[in-house]
Amino acid sequence: MSSSDQENRQRNREIAENEAKREAVSNVRVSTWAIALTVLAGVIVFGIAWAWLNR
C-alpha cells in the first residue's frame, strides 16, 4: 500500500472522529433544550392545577 493511501485513510479516520464528536455535542445540546422545555411545561401545568384546586 502506498504512503498516499495510508495518509488518506488516516485523514479520513480523523475526519470521522471529529464528525462523531461534533454530532455528540449537538445531541447533548438538543437533549438539554428538550429537558428544559419539558420541565418548564411541567411547572406551568403544575401551577395551573395548583391554582385551580386552591381557588
PQR file with spaces between the fields and no chain letter, atoms N, CA, C, O and H, PARSE charges and radii, in Angstrom:
ATOM       1  N    MET     1       0.853   -1.182    0.000 -0.4000 1.5000
ATOM       2  CA   MET     1       0.000    0.000    0.000 -0.0000 2.0000
ATOM       3  C    MET     1       0.894    1.239    0.000  0.5500 1.7000
ATOM       4  O    MET     1       1.893    1.293    0.717 -0.5500 1.4000
ATOM       5  N    SER     2       0.537    2.206   -0.789 -0.4000 1.5000
ATOM       6  CA   SER     2       1.379    3.399   -0.882 -0.0000 2.0000
ATOM       7  C    SER     2       1.160    4.303    0.324  0.5500 1.7000
ATOM       8  O    SER     2       0.156    4.202    1.028 -0.5500 1.4000
ATOM       9  H    SER     2      -0.275    2.162   -1.371  0.4000 1.0000
ATOM      10  N    SER     3       2.117    5.175    0.538 -0.4000 1.5000
ATOM      11  CA   SER     3       2.002    6.081    1.682 -0.0000 2.0000
ATOM      12  C    SER     3       0.865    7.071    1.482  0.5500 1.7000
ATOM      13  O    SER     3       0.282    7.555    2.453 -0.5500 1.4000
ATOM      14  H    SER     3       2.933    5.257   -0.035  0.4000 1.0000
ATOM      15  N    SER     4       0.549    7.374    0.235 -0.4000 1.5000
ATOM      16  CA   SER     4      -0.571    8.282   -0.049 -0.0000 2.0000
ATOM      17  C    SER     4      -1.900    7.676    0.412  0.5500 1.7000
ATOM      18  O    SER     4      -2.732    8.358    1.011 -0.5500 1.4000
ATOM      19  H    SER     4       1.022    6.982   -0.553  0.4000 1.0000
ATOM      20  N    ASP     5      -2.085    6.387    0.123 -0.4000 1.5000
ATOM      21  CA   ASP     5      -3.301    5.703    0.575 -0.0000 2.0000
ATOM      22  C    ASP     5      -3.366    5.667    2.099  0.5500 1.7000
ATOM      23  O    ASP     5      -4.425    5.868    2.694 -0.5500 1.4000
ATOM      24  H    ASP     5      -1.410    5.832   -0.363  0.4000 1.0000
ATOM      25  N    GLN     6      -2.232    5.410    2.711 -0.4000 1.5000
ATOM      26  CA   GLN     6      -2.154    5.365    4.173 -0.0000 2.0000
ATOM      27  C    GLN     6      -2.509    6.727    4.764  0.5500 1.7000
ATOM      28  O    GLN     6      -3.257    6.805    5.739 -0.5500 1.4000
ATOM      29  H    GLN     6      -1.372    5.246    2.227  0.4000 1.0000
ATOM      30  N    GLU     7      -1.982    7.788    4.184 -0.4000 1.5000
ATOM      31  CA   GLU     7      -2.269    9.142    4.671 -0.0000 2.0000
ATOM      32  C    GLU     7      -3.745    9.485    4.483  0.5500 1.7000
ATOM      33  O    GLU     7      -4.352   10.107    5.354 -0.5500 1.4000
ATOM      34  H    GLU     7      -1.375    7.724    3.392  0.4000 1.0000
ATOM      35  N    ASN     8      -4.322    9.083    3.353 -0.4000 1.5000
ATOM      36  CA   ASN     8      -5.743    9.348    3.114 -0.0000 2.0000
ATOM      37  C    ASN     8      -6.619    8.609    4.117  0.5500 1.7000
ATOM      38  O    ASN     8      -7.601    9.160    4.615 -0.5500 1.4000
ATOM      39  H    ASN     8      -3.829    8.577    2.646  0.4000 1.0000
ATOM      40  N    ARG     9      -6.266    7.376    4.408 -0.4000 1.5000
ATOM      41  CA   ARG     9      -7.039    6.616    5.390 -0.0000 2.0000
ATOM      42  C    ARG     9      -6.953    7.254    6.776  0.5500 1.7000
ATOM      43  O    ARG     9      -7.958    7.351    7.480 -0.5500 1.4000
ATOM      44  H    ARG     9      -5.469    6.929    4.003  0.4000 1.0000
ATOM      45  N    GLN    10      -5.769    7.684    7.162 -0.4000 1.5000
ATOM      46  CA   GLN    10      -5.592    8.335    8.462 -0.0000 2.0000
ATOM      47  C    GLN    10      -6.391    9.635    8.513  0.5500 1.7000
ATOM      48  O    GLN    10      -7.045    9.936    9.512 -0.5500 1.4000
ATOM      49  H    GLN    10      -4.953    7.605    6.590  0.4000 1.0000
ATOM      50  N    ARG    11      -6.329   10.395    7.430 -0.4000 1.5000
ATOM      51  CA   ARG    11      -7.079   11.654    7.353 -0.0000 2.0000
ATOM      52  C    ARG    11      -8.580   11.393    7.443  0.5500 1.7000
ATOM      53  O    ARG    11      -9.297   12.111    8.139 -0.5500 1.4000
ATOM      54  H    ARG    11      -5.798   10.150    6.619  0.4000 1.0000
ATOM      55  N    ASN    12      -9.050   10.374    6.744 -0.4000 1.5000
ATOM      56  CA   ASN    12     -10.472   10.032    6.795 -0.0000 2.0000
ATOM      57  C    ASN    12     -10.899    9.588    8.192  0.5500 1.7000
ATOM      58  O    ASN    12     -12.006    9.903    8.630 -0.5500 1.4000
ATOM      59  H    ASN    12      -8.468    9.791    6.179  0.4000 1.0000
ATOM      60  N    ARG    13     -10.028    8.858    8.896 -0.4000 1.5000
ATOM      61  CA   ARG    13     -10.331    8.456   10.274 -0.0000 2.0000
ATOM      62  C    ARG    13     -10.461    9.676   11.174  0.5500 1.7000
ATOM      63  O    ARG    13     -11.382    9.762   11.986 -0.5500 1.4000
ATOM      64  H    ARG    13      -9.129    8.602    8.540  0.4000 1.0000
ATOM      65  N    GLU    14      -9.539   10.614   11.029 -0.4000 1.5000
ATOM      66  CA   GLU    14      -9.580   11.827   11.848 -0.0000 2.0000
ATOM      67  C    GLU    14     -10.840   12.644   11.556  0.5500 1.7000
ATOM      68  O    GLU    14     -11.468   13.174   12.472 -0.5500 1.4000
ATOM      69  H    GLU    14      -8.790   10.544   10.370  0.4000 1.0000
ATOM      70  N    ILE    15     -11.201   12.739   10.286 -0.4000 1.5000
ATOM      71  CA   ILE    15     -12.424   13.464    9.925 -0.0000 2.0000
ATOM      72  C    ILE    15     -13.641   12.779   10.540  0.5500 1.7000
ATOM      73  O    ILE    15     -14.522   13.454   11.072 -0.5500 1.4000
ATOM      74  H    ILE    15     -10.690   12.308    9.542  0.4000 1.0000
ATOM      75  N    ALA    16     -13.703   11.459   10.476 -0.4000 1.5000
ATOM      76  CA   ALA    16     -14.824   10.711   11.052 -0.0000 2.0000
ATOM      77  C    ALA    16     -14.888   10.900   12.569  0.5500 1.7000
ATOM      78  O    ALA    16     -15.977   11.056   13.122 -0.5500 1.4000
ATOM      79  H    ALA    16     -12.987   10.911   10.044  0.4000 1.0000
ATOM      80  N    GLU    17     -13.751   10.888   13.240 -0.4000 1.5000
ATOM      81  CA   GLU    17     -13.726   11.100   14.690 -0.0000 2.0000
ATOM      82  C    GLU    17     -14.220   12.497   15.039  0.5500 1.7000
ATOM      83  O    GLU    17     -15.013   12.663   15.967 -0.5500 1.4000
ATOM      84  H    GLU    17     -12.867   10.762   12.790  0.4000 1.0000
ATOM      85  N    ASN    18     -13.756   13.500   14.301 -0.4000 1.5000
ATOM      86  CA   ASN    18     -14.197   14.867   14.559 -0.0000 2.0000
ATOM      87  C    ASN    18     -15.691   15.023   14.326  0.5500 1.7000
ATOM      88  O    ASN    18     -16.373   15.703   15.093 -0.5500 1.4000
ATOM      89  H    ASN    18     -13.112   13.365   13.548  0.4000 1.0000
ATOM      90  N    GLU    19     -16.200   14.403   13.281 -0.4000 1.5000
ATOM      91  CA   GLU    19     -17.637   14.474   12.992 -0.0000 2.0000
ATOM      92  C    GLU    19     -18.441   13.789   14.087  0.5500 1.7000
ATOM      93  O    GLU    19     -19.503   14.279   14.472 -0.5500 1.4000
ATOM      94  H    GLU    19     -15.647   13.851   12.658  0.4000 1.0000
ATOM      95  N    ALA    20     -17.951   12.669   14.590 -0.4000 1.5000
ATOM      96  CA   ALA    20     -18.642   11.965   15.676 -0.0000 2.0000
ATOM      97  C    ALA    20     -18.685   12.821   16.937  0.5500 1.7000
ATOM      98  O    ALA    20     -19.710   12.871   17.616 -0.5500 1.4000
ATOM      99  H    ALA    20     -17.089   12.271   14.278  0.4000 1.0000
ATOM     100  N    LYS    21     -17.578   13.496   17.257 -0.4000 1.5000
ATOM     101  CA   LYS    21     -17.550   14.381   18.425 -0.0000 2.0000
ATOM     102  C    LYS    21     -18.527   15.532   18.251  0.5500 1.7000
ATOM     103  O    LYS    21     -19.258   15.876   19.179 -0.5500 1.4000
ATOM     104  H    LYS    21     -16.745   13.456   16.705  0.4000 1.0000
ATOM     105  N    ARG    22     -18.541   16.132   17.057 -0.4000 1.5000
ATOM     106  CA   ARG    22     -19.432   17.258   16.782 -0.0000 2.0000
ATOM     107  C    ARG    22     -20.897   16.824   16.905  0.5500 1.7000
ATOM     108  O    ARG    22     -21.726   17.561   17.439 -0.5500 1.4000
ATOM     109  H    ARG    22     -17.947   15.852   16.303  0.4000 1.0000
ATOM     110  N    GLU    23     -21.205   15.636   16.412 -0.4000 1.5000
ATOM     111  CA   GLU    23     -22.573   15.132   16.483 -0.0000 2.0000
ATOM     112  C    GLU    23     -22.979   14.851   17.928  0.5500 1.7000
ATOM     113  O    GLU    23     -24.119   15.113   18.312 -0.5500 1.4000
ATOM     114  H    GLU    23     -20.532   15.037   15.979  0.4000 1.0000
ATOM     115  N    ALA    24     -22.062   14.324   18.726 -0.4000 1.5000
ATOM     116  CA   ALA    24     -22.359   14.042   20.135 -0.0000 2.0000
ATOM     117  C    ALA    24     -22.653   15.334   20.885  0.5500 1.7000
ATOM     118  O    ALA    24     -23.587   15.386   21.685 -0.5500 1.4000
ATOM     119  H    ALA    24     -21.136   14.111   18.414  0.4000 1.0000
ATOM     120  N    VAL    25     -21.871   16.369   20.636 -0.4000 1.5000
ATOM     121  CA   VAL    25     -22.089   17.660   21.295 -0.0000 2.0000
ATOM     122  C    VAL    25     -23.444   18.230   20.883  0.5500 1.7000
ATOM     123  O    VAL    25     -24.169   18.775   21.715 -0.5500 1.4000
ATOM     124  H    VAL    25     -21.112   16.327   19.986  0.4000 1.0000
ATOM     125  N    SER    26     -23.777   18.107   19.627 -0.4000 1.5000
ATOM     126  CA   SER    26     -25.060   18.596   19.134 -0.0000 2.0000
ATOM     127  C    SER    26     -26.216   17.847   19.788  0.5500 1.7000
ATOM     128  O    SER    26     -27.218   18.457   20.162 -0.5500 1.4000
ATOM     129  H    SER    26     -23.187   17.664   18.952  0.4000 1.0000
ATOM     130  N    ASN    27     -26.084   16.530   19.927 -0.4000 1.5000
ATOM     131  CA   ASN    27     -27.137   15.740   20.566 -0.0000 2.0000
ATOM     132  C    ASN    27     -27.326   16.135   22.018  0.5500 1.7000
ATOM     133  O    ASN    27     -28.459   16.200   22.497 -0.5500 1.4000
ATOM     134  H    ASN    27     -25.270   16.035   19.624  0.4000 1.0000
ATOM     135  N    VAL    28     -26.247   16.398   22.723 -0.4000 1.5000
ATOM     136  CA   VAL    28     -26.345   16.824   24.123 -0.0000 2.0000
ATOM     137  C    VAL    28     -27.048   18.167   24.207  0.5500 1.7000
ATOM     138  O    VAL    28     -27.887   18.380   25.083 -0.5500 1.4000
ATOM     139  H    VAL    28     -25.327   16.345   22.335  0.4000 1.0000
ATOM     140  N    ARG    29     -26.708   19.077   23.294 -0.4000 1.5000
ATOM     141  CA   ARG    29     -27.318   20.397   23.292 -0.0000 2.0000
ATOM     142  C    ARG    29     -28.825   20.293   23.057  0.5500 1.7000
ATOM     143  O    ARG    29     -29.606   20.948   23.747 -0.5500 1.4000
ATOM     144  H    ARG    29     -26.027   18.904   22.582  0.4000 1.0000
ATOM     145  N    VAL    30     -29.233   19.478   22.092 -0.4000 1.5000
ATOM     146  CA   VAL    30     -30.657   19.295   21.791 -0.0000 2.0000
ATOM     147  C    VAL    30     -31.364   18.644   22.973  0.5500 1.7000
ATOM     148  O    VAL    30     -32.472   19.046   23.327 -0.5500 1.4000
ATOM     149  H    VAL    30     -28.598   18.946   21.531  0.4000 1.0000
ATOM     150  N    SER    31     -30.735   17.642   23.588 -0.4000 1.5000
ATOM     151  CA   SER    31     -31.340   16.969   24.738 -0.0000 2.0000
ATOM     152  C    SER    31     -31.523   17.928   25.904  0.5500 1.7000
ATOM     153  O    SER    31     -32.537   17.877   26.600 -0.5500 1.4000
ATOM     154  H    SER    31     -29.835   17.315   23.300  0.4000 1.0000
ATOM     155  N    THR    32     -30.554   18.794   26.119 -0.4000 1.5000
ATOM     156  CA   THR    32     -30.648   19.758   27.207 -0.0000 2.0000
ATOM     157  C    THR    32     -31.823   20.699   26.986  0.5500 1.7000
ATOM     158  O    THR    32     -32.576   20.979   27.919 -0.5500 1.4000
ATOM     159  H    THR    32     -29.730   18.836   25.554  0.4000 1.0000
ATOM     160  N    TRP    33     -31.985   21.186   25.767 -0.4000 1.5000
ATOM     161  CA   TRP    33     -33.127   22.063   25.460 -0.0000 2.0000
ATOM     162  C    TRP    33     -34.446   21.321   25.634  0.5500 1.7000
ATOM     163  O    TRP    33     -35.403   21.884   26.166 -0.5500 1.4000
ATOM     164  H    TRP    33     -31.373   20.958   25.009  0.4000 1.0000
ATOM     165  N    ALA    34     -34.511   20.072   25.195 -0.4000 1.5000
ATOM     166  CA   ALA    34     -35.742   19.293   25.319 -0.0000 2.0000
ATOM     167  C    ALA    34     -36.108   19.079   26.784  0.5500 1.7000
ATOM     168  O    ALA    34     -37.276   19.189   27.156 -0.5500 1.4000
ATOM     169  H    ALA    34     -33.734   19.615   24.763  0.4000 1.0000
ATOM     170  N    ILE    35     -35.121   18.776   27.608 -0.4000 1.5000
ATOM     171  CA   ILE    35     -35.377   18.591   29.041 -0.0000 2.0000
ATOM     172  C    ILE    35     -35.836   19.900   29.672  0.5500 1.7000
ATOM     173  O    ILE    35     -36.777   19.914   30.465 -0.5500 1.4000
ATOM     174  H    ILE    35     -34.172   18.687   27.306  0.4000 1.0000
ATOM     175  N    ALA    36     -35.174   20.996   29.324 -0.4000 1.5000
ATOM     176  CA   ALA    36     -35.545   22.296   29.887 -0.0000 2.0000
ATOM     177  C    ALA    36     -36.969   22.678   29.510  0.5500 1.7000
ATOM     178  O    ALA    36     -37.722   23.155   30.359 -0.5500 1.4000
ATOM     179  H    ALA    36     -34.409   20.985   28.680  0.4000 1.0000
ATOM     180  N    LEU    37     -37.349   22.481   28.263 -0.4000 1.5000
ATOM     181  CA   LEU    37     -38.705   22.808   27.836 -0.0000 2.0000
ATOM     182  C    LEU    37     -39.737   21.914   28.509  0.5500 1.7000
ATOM     183  O    LEU    37     -40.828   22.376   28.844 -0.5500 1.4000
ATOM     184  H    LEU    37     -36.737   22.094   27.573  0.4000 1.0000
ATOM     185  N    THR    38     -39.411   20.647   28.710 -0.4000 1.5000
ATOM     186  CA   THR    38     -40.320   19.729   29.391 -0.0000 2.0000
ATOM     187  C    THR    38     -40.518   20.138   30.846  0.5500 1.7000
ATOM     188  O    THR    38     -41.641   20.124   31.351 -0.5500 1.4000
ATOM     189  H    THR    38     -38.525   20.272   28.437  0.4000 1.0000
ATOM     190  N    VAL    39     -39.438   20.500   31.511 -0.4000 1.5000
ATOM     191  CA   VAL    39     -39.542   20.950   32.905 -0.0000 2.0000
ATOM     192  C    VAL    39     -40.367   22.235   32.985  0.5500 1.7000
ATOM     193  O    VAL    39     -41.212   22.374   33.868 -0.5500 1.4000
ATOM     194  H    VAL    39     -38.527   20.512   31.101  0.4000 1.0000
ATOM     195  N    LEU    40     -40.128   23.159   32.079 -0.4000 1.5000
ATOM     196  CA   LEU    40     -40.886   24.408   32.065 -0.0000 2.0000
ATOM     197  C    LEU    40     -42.376   24.142   31.853  0.5500 1.7000
ATOM     198  O    LEU    40     -43.211   24.715   32.552 -0.5500 1.4000
ATOM     199  H    LEU    40     -39.441   23.045   31.362  0.4000 1.0000
ATOM     200  N    ALA    41     -42.714   23.281   30.900 -0.4000 1.5000
ATOM     201  CA   ALA    41     -44.120   22.942   30.661 -0.0000 2.0000
ATOM     202  C    ALA    41     -44.722   22.277   31.897  0.5500 1.7000
ATOM     203  O    ALA    41     -45.870   22.552   32.244 -0.5500 1.4000
ATOM     204  H    ALA    41     -42.035   22.815   30.332  0.4000 1.0000
ATOM     205  N    GLY    42     -43.971   21.417   32.560 -0.4000 1.5000
ATOM     206  CA   GLY    42     -44.453   20.765   33.779 -0.0000 2.0000
ATOM     207  C    GLY    42     -44.724   21.758   34.893  0.5500 1.7000
ATOM     208  O    GLY    42     -45.720   21.635   35.607 -0.5500 1.4000
ATOM     209  H    GLY    42     -43.038   21.193   32.278  0.4000 1.0000
ATOM     210  N    VAL    43     -43.858   22.731   35.049 -0.4000 1.5000
ATOM     211  CA   VAL    43     -44.054   23.760   36.074 -0.0000 2.0000
ATOM     212  C    VAL    43     -45.299   24.587   35.770  0.5500 1.7000
ATOM     213  O    VAL    43     -46.066   24.915   36.676 -0.5500 1.4000
ATOM     214  H    VAL    43     -43.049   22.832   34.469  0.4000 1.0000
ATOM     215  N    ILE    44     -45.498   24.919   34.517 -0.4000 1.5000
ATOM     216  CA   ILE    44     -46.681   25.696   34.140 -0.0000 2.0000
ATOM     217  C    ILE    44     -47.957   24.892   34.405  0.5500 1.7000
ATOM     218  O    ILE    44     -48.914   25.420   34.971 -0.5500 1.4000
ATOM     219  H    ILE    44     -44.875   24.652   33.781  0.4000 1.0000
ATOM     220  N    VAL    45     -47.975   23.632   34.005 -0.4000 1.5000
ATOM     221  CA   VAL    45     -49.151   22.783   34.242 -0.0000 2.0000
ATOM     222  C    VAL    45     -49.396   22.618   35.736  0.5500 1.7000
ATOM     223  O    VAL    45     -50.537   22.679   36.194 -0.5500 1.4000
ATOM     224  H    VAL    45     -47.197   23.203   33.545  0.4000 1.0000
ATOM     225  N    PHE    46     -48.323   22.409   36.493 -0.4000 1.5000
ATOM     226  CA   PHE    46     -48.467   22.278   37.946 -0.0000 2.0000
ATOM     227  C    PHE    46     -49.036   23.555   38.548  0.5500 1.7000
ATOM     228  O    PHE    46     -49.913   23.492   39.410 -0.5500 1.4000
ATOM     229  H    PHE    46     -47.396   22.360   36.121  0.4000 1.0000
ATOM     230  N    GLY    47     -48.553   24.709   38.111 -0.4000 1.5000
ATOM     231  CA   GLY    47     -49.061   25.983   38.629 -0.0000 2.0000
ATOM     232  C    GLY    47     -50.532   26.188   38.307  0.5500 1.7000
ATOM     233  O    GLY    47     -51.300   26.654   39.148 -0.5500 1.4000
ATOM     234  H    GLY    47     -47.840   24.760   37.411  0.4000 1.0000
ATOM     235  N    ILE    48     -50.918   25.842   37.095 -0.4000 1.5000
ATOM     236  CA   ILE    48     -52.337   25.982   36.728 -0.0000 2.0000
ATOM     237  C    ILE    48     -53.192   25.036   37.563  0.5500 1.7000
ATOM     238  O    ILE    48     -54.241   25.437   38.067 -0.5500 1.4000
ATOM     239  H    ILE    48     -50.293   25.463   36.411  0.4000 1.0000
ATOM     240  N    ALA    49     -52.761   23.792   37.714 -0.4000 1.5000
ATOM     241  CA   ALA    49     -53.524   22.822   38.509 -0.0000 2.0000
ATOM     242  C    ALA    49     -53.599   23.256   39.973  0.5500 1.7000
ATOM     243  O    ALA    49     -54.649   23.136   40.604 -0.5500 1.4000
ATOM     244  H    ALA    49     -51.909   23.466   37.304  0.4000 1.0000
ATOM     245  N    TRP    50     -52.501   23.755   40.507 -0.4000 1.5000
ATOM     246  CA   TRP    50     -52.471   24.208   41.907 -0.0000 2.0000
ATOM     247  C    TRP    50     -53.437   25.377   42.110  0.5500 1.7000
ATOM     248  O    TRP    50     -54.189   25.402   43.084 -0.5500 1.4000
ATOM     249  H    TRP    50     -51.648   23.853   39.995  0.4000 1.0000
ATOM     250  N    ALA    51     -53.414   26.339   41.195 -0.4000 1.5000
ATOM     251  CA   ALA    51     -54.314   27.490   41.293 -0.0000 2.0000
ATOM     252  C    ALA    51     -55.767   27.028   41.150  0.5500 1.7000
ATOM     253  O    ALA    51     -56.640   27.541   41.850 -0.5500 1.4000
ATOM     254  H    ALA    51     -52.803   26.319   40.404  0.4000 1.0000
ATOM     255  N    TRP    52     -56.039   26.090   40.276 -0.4000 1.5000
ATOM     256  CA   TRP    52     -57.402   25.608   40.061 -0.0000 2.0000
ATOM     257  C    TRP    52     -57.921   24.901   41.311  0.5500 1.7000
ATOM     258  O    TRP    52     -59.081   25.081   41.682 -0.5500 1.4000
ATOM     259  H    TRP    52     -55.330   25.674   39.707  0.4000 1.0000
ATOM     260  N    LEU    53     -57.078   24.099   41.966 -0.4000 1.5000
ATOM     261  CA   LEU    53     -57.504   23.358   43.139 -0.0000 2.0000
ATOM     262  C    LEU    53     -57.616   24.224   44.384  0.5500 1.7000
ATOM     263  O    LEU    53     -58.341   23.858   45.310 -0.5500 1.4000
ATOM     264  H    LEU    53     -56.136   23.953   41.664  0.4000 1.0000
ATOM     265  N    ASN    54     -56.935   25.341   44.440 -0.4000 1.5000
ATOM     266  CA   ASN    54     -56.947   26.202   45.629 -0.0000 2.0000
ATOM     267  C    ASN    54     -57.746   27.479   45.434  0.5500 1.7000
ATOM     268  O    ASN    54     -57.482   28.476   46.107 -0.5500 1.4000
ATOM     269  H    ASN    54     -56.346   25.638   43.688  0.4000 1.0000
ATOM     270  N    ARG    55     -58.697   27.471   44.547 -0.4000 1.5000
ATOM     271  CA   ARG    55     -59.482   28.698   44.330 -0.0000 2.0000
ATOM     272  C    ARG    55     -60.648   28.768   45.278  0.5500 1.7000
ATOM     273  O    ARG    55     -61.417   29.728   45.241 -0.5500 1.4000
ATOM     274  H    ARG    55     -58.911   26.661   44.000  0.4000 1.0000
